Amino acid sequence: MTGRVALAVVASMAAAACAPAVRAQQQAGAQQPAGAQQPAIDSSWLSSDAAAKSAKFQLIAGLTTLNGALNFNGFDDGGLELVIPVGWKVEMDFVNHDGMLPHSALVVAGTLPIDPAPTQPAIPRAYTVRVAEGIPPGGKDMMKFTADSAGSYFIVCGVPGHAVAGMWIRLRVSKTATKPKMEATPKPTDERGR
């Protein structure tokens, strides 16, 4: 094992170990640092071409310090939902903005509890490289897939422990949507989602 891989494994284990403490602070009403507030949804994250039935989404790991930077686009615990019409082609441009930890992304079935070490995508080709190891800070990748099956999914970080610590957002492939959109969604009340 190289030094970088060993460091990534140790950092991932530390993040997973800290997740229960972060959750306990949140449940006790502890305030997040001023820079850790959930951002407003940025419309520049999503673009689409109705004629081509294609959508492009910028997926940013560790955008803010919310949840110890275990977030996508500044949202954790399913607080953001991406809605895509069924049959549309999707391109997700992934970037790891977290300055310390490796992260990845994959689309899994939208059910709780979250798998602590997810590895199998629910939609073919809907995952980044190095799902379990993660992409290092500043790294990028692209997922291209077709949203063929209507249903509810989660976009999760595949690094062990990150998804159960809250690093996931929602993806809904909709039969009724006519264009892609993003929505803020309530966090689950079922703590098994963490």
N, C-alpha and C positions, 0 to 999 in steps of 0.2 A: 504494500500500500504506500503510495507516495505521500509526501508531507502535506500536499494540498488536499488530497482526498481525506487523509486522516483528520486534518483541521476541519474540513467540511462536515465529516461525520460527528466530530466532537461538538461543533457549533450546532448542528441539527439536534443532537441529543440534549444539549443545554436548553435550546428553545423549547423542546417538548417537555422537559422537566420543569421549566418555568411557567408553562401554560396554566397549570392548576392554581398557581399563586396569582397570576394575572386575573383569572376568572374569579378567585376569591375576593380580590380587591374590588373588581367591578361589582360583584354582588353586594359587597359591604358599602357600596356607594362611593368608593374612592373616585376622585376626579382624575381624568386623564390629564397629562400635561397640556398646556395651551396649544402646542403644535400638533396634538393628537386628535383633534376634532374631526369627525367625518366630514369630508368635503361635499360640496354640492356636486351634482352630476355634471360633468363637463361634456357638452355636446360634441366637442371635437374628438372624443373617443370613438364615435360611431359614425360611419358614412355608409351610404348605400346607393345602388343603381337599380331602380325598379325594372327597367327594361331588361337588364341582364340577370335579374333576380339574384343579386349578390350583395353581401354586406361585409364591411371591413371594421374590425373592432380592435382597439388598442388595449391590451391587457397588461396592466402594470403591477408587478409584484412589489410590495413594500413601498408604495407611493408615499405614505405618511408614517408617522410613528405610532398610529393607532394600533393597539393590540401587540405592542412590541415589534411593529413593522410586519406582523403576520397578517397581511391584508392584500386584497386586489383592488386597485384604483381607489384606495383609501377606505374601503368597505370590508367588514368582516362578518362572520356568522350569517351569510346569506342576505346582507343588507342591501345588495344591489342585484337587480334582475335584468338580464339581457333577453329580449324577446325577438325571436327570428321566425318569419313565416316558414311553414313547412315547404320543403323542396328548394329552399334558397341555398346558394353556395356561400360559405363563410370563410373568411380569412381573419385569423387572430394573430396580430403582431404582438408577441410576448417580449417584455423587457424586464429584467430584474433590477429594480431601482434601489433595493435594499443594499446598503453599504457594507453589510457584514455577513449575511447568510445566503446560501444557495437556495433557489426556489425553482419550481417547475409548474406545469399546469396540465391537467387532463380533465376531460368531461366524463363524469360518472353518473350512474342512476341517481335521481333526486330523492333519496330516501335517507331517513335518520335511523340509527346512529351512523355517523360518518365512519368509514373504514380508516383505522389509524395508519395504514400503509397501502393506499390504493395504487394499483398498477394496471388494471384493465379498463380501457376506455369503453364507454357505453355506445359511442359513435365511432365508426372506423376513422382512423387518422386524426382523431381529436385529442392530440397530446403533443407535448414538446419532447425534445430529446432529453435523455438522462432524467427520466421521471423520478426515480428514487434518489439518485445522487444530487440532482438539482443543477441548475445553470448558475455559474458563479456571479457575484455582484457585477453589474454592468453588462452581463451577457444578454443575448437576444436569440430568439427563434421564431418560427412562424408555423402555425397550424392551418391547414387547409382541409376543409371537409364539407360535405353536403348534409344539411339538416333534413334528412329524409323521414325520420320517424317523429311524429308529434308526441310531446310529453314533457315532463319536468325532469331537469337534470341539474347537477351541480358542477361548477368549474372549481376544481380543488387543486391545492398544491400537493404533489405526490411525494415530497420529501417526508419520510416517516415522522409523524407527530404534528406536522404543520396543519393539516386539515382539521384534525380533532381539536386543535388549539384555536380554531376559528378562521383559518385561511381558506375561505370558500365563498363564492357568490353563486347566484342562480342563473340558469339558462332555461328558457321555456321555448320549445319549438311549437308554434301555434298554427292550428288549422284556420283560425279566424283572423289573425293579424294580416294586415295588408302591406305593412312596412315594418322594418326593424325599429325597436325603441329600447330605451333603458328606463327603469323605474326603481325608486327606492322602495324597499320592502321591509316589513317588520322582522326582527330577529325571532327565531323560534323560541318558544317557552320551554320546550323539551331540552333540558340540559344535556341529554345524551348526545345532542348534536355537537357538543364540544368534545 
